[in-house]
Amino acid sequence: MIGLVSWERLLIGRISDGDGDALLELRDRIGDAVSARVQQITNDHLVAMFVTAGVFARLWSCPAEFDVRDPLAALLGLAEKRSYQWLASSAGVWSTPERPAPERSVGERSTADAPLWIPRVAEEPEPEWS
């Protein structure tokens, strides 16, 4: 696994400042590790692509949610959570009834502002897991 290095922290700082190029650079450097972890869990390449894009979209819209001391671990953690949510939802365990749009935190960016490679996704609140 890729170890923690200072460039990750620097890129997260630049992303927090709204630098889309930093997001793309981080995706180029560690996106394959995130995608590989998702594919390992879901055994589905297409799902891995979408979950990985969603993880980076979340980083773009809410960079303060990610631990700058270990960004890779934070990204892998979110990717794993979303992978297991996908598995549960595809098995009918987690239903997706109509839900109100989530309220945006102060200073939170929309994924509409993200660099073009990130698919535009409907932003929904994370489901509660008991």
N, C-alpha and C positions, 0 to 999 in steps of 0.2 A: 504494500500500500504506500502511497505517496506520503512522505512525512511533512510535518509542519515546517514551513519556511517563511521568511519575512516578506517575500513578494506577495504571498496570499493576503497578509494583513494590509499591505500597501494598496492592493487592488480593491479590497473591501472598502478601504477609506475613500478611494477615488469613486467607487460606485455610490457610496453614501453622498458624495458631492455631485452626483448626477452624470458621471462620466460613462457614457454608453460604450466607449471603446474599452474601458477597463472591464466591463461585464463580458464583452466578447473575448477579451484576452484571457480572463479567468475561465470562461467556457472552453476555450481552445486548450488551456493547460490541464484542467482537471475534469472537464465534462465527460471524457471517456471513462474515467474512474467511477463517476456518478452513474452513468448509463450502464456500465458493466454490473454495478451492484444491483440496479433495478432489474436488469435482464436476468441476473442470477436468481432473484426472488420470483419474478413473474414468468420467466421462461418465454418471454414474448418481446421480440425486437421492436416492434411498433409501439407497444406500451412503454418500453424503455425510452424511446425517443420522446414521446409525449410527456411522460413523468419528468424526465430530465429537463425538458423545456419549461415545464411548470415550476420546477424547483428554482431554476434560474430566473424565471419571471417573478417568483416570490422574493428572491434576493433583490431584484431590481425595485420592486414596489415597497418592500419593507426591510431595507438593509440593517436597520437597528435590531431586528430580531435575531440576527446571526452573530454568534460568538466570534469576535475578531481574533481571539487567542488561538482558535483552531477552526478556521472556516471550512476546511474539508470535512471535518467531523460533523459540523453543523449541517452542511449540505447533504452529506451521506445520511445523516439522521432523518432529515426531512424526506429524502428520497425513499428511504426504507419505510417510513410511516405511510407515505402515499402509495408505495407498492403494495403494502399489506391492505390498505384501504381499497385499492383496485381489486385485489384478489377477493376480498370480502364482498365487495359490491358485485363482482362478476358471478359470485356464487349465490347471490340473492340474500346475503346476510345483512347488508346495509342498503336500505332503500333510500331513494332520493326524492322525497315529496317536495312540493313547491315550498321554497324557503324565501324569506325576504332577503333583499340584497344586503350584504354586510355594510356596516358603517365603516367609513374610512378613518383611520387614526390621523391625528394632526401631523402633517408633514409626509404622509404616505403618498407615494407616487402611483399613478395608474399604470397598468401594463400597457395601456395605449401609448405611453411615452417610451416604451422599451424599444431597443433596436429591432429592426425588421425581422430578424431570424427567429424571434420568439413568437409562436402562434398566439393570436389574441384569444384569450380564454375568458369565459364568464367567471368572475370572481365570486366564490362562495365561501362561507365560513367553514373552517375545519370541523368535521363531525366530532361529537363528543364520544369518546370510547370509555366504557366503564371498566 
